[in-house]
Amino acid sequence: MTFAQWLGLGALLGLLVLLWQIRQIVLLVFGAIVLAVALDTLAQIPQRYGFRRGPSIAITGLTVLVGTILVGLIVVPPLADQLGRLFTDVVPDGIFQAQRLIETFILSLPTDIELPTLRELANSLVPQATELVRQARDFFSQSFTAFFATLLNLLFVIILTLLLLVNPQAYNRAFVSVFPAFYRPRIRYILKRCELALRGWLLGIMLTSTLVMLLSGIGLWILGVPLILANAVLAGVFNFIPNIGPTLSVFAPMLVALTDAPWKSLAVLGLYILIQQLESSVFTPIVMSRQVSLLPALTLVAQITSAFFFGVLGLFLAVPLAAIVQVWIQEVLIRDVLDPWQGSRTRALLMLDSGLDGSDSLQAPEESHPDLQPGSSAQEV
């Protein structure tokens, strides 16, 4: 490697170290980008009726502001009251009822059967569950310092979202300009794919979460489970977290139902399983057909990694972040680097494997990838 190459590698490593040090700020910036894309998607509705971009953004912002105020005045007070009762009174009572049911079941077994492992399991799980409830309660009743820090982060995201929304093309051009001139058309194409991926995810997750919240509320009302609003909202919010969220959302209503009647707890479990089956088999294929498809295992790994490094916010933004990373890997690493890579040893192995000895055994990258055909943006790379 030449000195310039070593210098470039050192600069790249230094940039990665800097991004790691400010990873929380980077995540807030990404959250602002997601929110800006969401508002821009809503702003396209007035534009379809002849409004220019400026008035459309103003109409969208005013609509969102009025809707937020109305929700804050009508929904937030009873929701906060129900959440407080849920995590301070009802859930601990449900855990106590579950402990009593387990003890009753163990005592009803024949005396000649010894189950020390089951007793130890029950005795170890109950304190852990109680501690988890306490942590959740502390999360919803944060100290003033934590609340002030959260408020500052939220204000930062809102201001950055508005700046991105007013003139997104300027930031787009600034980002594209840091790449070499021959590669800028490809970067514009990749950014467009990232935008489409975010729009598809936002549209799908908002619709499916709303449907899950409504179905959960209706089902809990039919079963007569208390605190319907809090449990339904939790089901909708946790739906933003695939794989893990639906599992977490069922515990609170099951414990609430357990304080009323044990059979209702099983009924709630069956209700949530039915809702998740409908969501995964019917709702998601219909409303998320344009979303970037992610393998379930990769989605789970992305969630665990994001939660470990970024906390609760990283858990909620894991899927859109994984979708964006997947687009960049597909377009830059695979299509632009690995697919056209034709080293002499690779060429010989491919000719040997195909049984050919001529030079026509390998196709050019342009022949194997439609996006690299002449006339496309990728041809300029």
Helices and strands as residue ranges (DSSP letters): H 3-21, H 23-47, H 53-74, H 76-85, I 86-90, H 91-107, H 116-140, H 144-166, H 168-176, G 181-183, H 184-223, H 228-238, H 245-260, H 262-278, I 279-283, H 284-287, H 296-310, H 312-316, H 318-328, I 329-338, H 344-354, G 359-361, H 365-368, G 370-372, G 377-380
